[in-house]
């Protein structure tokens, strides 16, 4: 085993999720393949990212629906590194994305927590270039 290729995130609507991740967070739409009348294979990733993507997985039953927005029981779910913190913070504010905590400047990192379209928590982290 060499790498994690994708992480599934349970959503309620493909087009709404694509719109949020591509327009609000400025991710790239890597793939949108129709598999059946109810299922698509949709992958998004931060612009320029090549290692890991998010697989937008539409909830297909009541148990999955109950997990939309709460995949980790309220803990931060995903960790997004940036090298342009101020620009990305401005975008979060411009897009009216909820900032839950921060930003906080620690000795070794600058970080904030934001909630995505569904309420999943993300850390946005900038590590100084000198590390």
Residue pairs with C-beta under 8 A, 6 or more apart in sequence:
3 51
3 52
4 51
4 52
5 52
5 53
6 43
6 52
6 53
6 54
6 55
7 52
7 53
7 54
7 55
7 78
8 54
8 55
8 57
9 54
9 55
9 56
9 57
9 71
9 77
9 78
9 120
10 57
10 58
10 59
10 64
10 67
10 68
10 71
11 17
11 56
11 57
11 58
11 59
11 68
11 118
12 58
12 59
12 65
12 68
12 118
13 58
14 32
14 40
14 42
14 56
14 58
16 117
17 42
17 56
17 117
18 29
18 32
18 42
18 44
18 56
20 116
20 117
21 27
21 29
21 44
21 54
21 56
22 28
22 29
22 44
23 95
24 91
24 95
24 97
24 117
25 46
25 91
25 95
25 97
25 116
26 46
26 47
26 91
27 44
27 45
27 46
27 47
27 54
28 44
28 45
28 46
28 47
28 48
28 49
29 42
29 43
29 44
30 43
30 44
30 45
30 53
31 41
31 42
31 43
32 40
32 41
32 42
33 40
33 41
33 42
34 40
35 41
38 58
38 60
39 58
39 60
40 58
41 55
42 55
42 56
43 53
43 54
43 55
43 56
44 53
44 54
44 56
45 52
45 53
45 54
46 80
54 78
57 64
59 65
59 67
59 68
68 118
69 118
69 119
69 120
70 119
70 120
71 77
71 120
72 120
72 121
74 121
75 121
76 113
76 121
76 122
76 123
77 120
77 121
77 122
78 120
78 122
78 123
79 122
79 123
79 125
80 122
80 123
80 124
80 125
81 125
81 126
81 127
82 88
82 124
82 125
82 126
83 126
83 129
84 126
85 103
85 110
85 124
85 126
88 124
89 99
89 103
89 112
89 124
92 99
92 114
92 124
93 99
97 114
97 115
97 116
98 114
98 115
99 112
99 113
99 114
100 112
100 113
100 114
100 115
100 121
101 112
101 113
102 111
102 112
102 113
103 110
103 111
103 112
104 110
104 111
104 112
108 127
108 128
108 131
109 125
109 126
109 127
109 128
110 125
110 126
111 123
111 124
111 125
111 126
112 123
112 124
113 121
113 122
113 123
113 124
114 121
114 122
114 124
115 121
115 122
116 122
